[in-house]
Amino acid sequence: QGKSPARRRIKRGLYRSDTNRLINADINAALQILKKVVPTAYANGIEGIGLSPIKLNLSF
């Protein structure tokens, strides 16, 4: 199979997949929840999602 999660960890919150891609732990968790709640979310040829994160500086 693959490596254990501890061996995939690059640093806090960042993991490397079996296909050598870097994955943010929070994004990965959200996708796993989506797969559990909507089992057909990746059906019909949908293999993933595209994200365009932006950085926000908030001051209160």
C-alpha positions in Angstrom: 0.0 0.0 0.0 1.3 3.5 0.8 3.3 5.1 3.5 1.8 5.7 6.9 0.5 9.3 7.5 3.4 10.0 9.9 6.0 9.1 7.2 4.2 11.3 4.6 4.3 14.4 6.8 6.7 17.1 5.5 5.9 19.6 8.2 2.9 20.5 10.3 -0.2 20.5 8.1 1.6 19.4 4.9 1.8 15.9 3.5 3.1 14.3 0.4 0.8 11.9 -1.5 1.7 8.6 -3.2 1.8 10.6 -6.5 4.4 13.0 -5.0 1.9 15.9 -4.7 1.9 18.2 -1.6 -1.4 18.2 0.2 -2.6 20.6 2.9 -4.0 18.7 5.8 -7.1 20.9 6.2 -7.9 20.6 2.5 -7.4 16.9 2.6 -9.7 16.5 5.7 -12.4 18.6 3.9 -12.2 16.3 0.8 -12.4 13.2 3.0 -15.5 14.6 4.7 -17.1 15.4 1.4 -16.4 11.8 0.2 -18.1 10.5 3.3 -21.2 12.7 3.1 -21.6 12.6 -0.7 -20.2 9.2 -1.8 -20.8 10.0 -5.5 -18.9 13.3 -5.3 -16.1 11.9 -7.5 -18.3 9.9 -9.9 -18.7 10.6 -13.6 -15.0 11.4 -14.2 -14.6 14.0 -11.5 -11.2 13.2 -9.9 -10.6 16.3 -7.9 -11.1 20.0 -7.5 -9.2 23.1 -8.4 -8.5 25.7 -5.7 -7.2 29.3 -6.0 -6.3 30.2 -2.4 -5.7 33.9 -1.6 -4.0 35.5 1.4 -6.0 37.9 3.5 -4.6 40.2 6.1 -7.2 41.1 8.7 -6.9 43.6 11.5 -9.4 44.2 14.2 
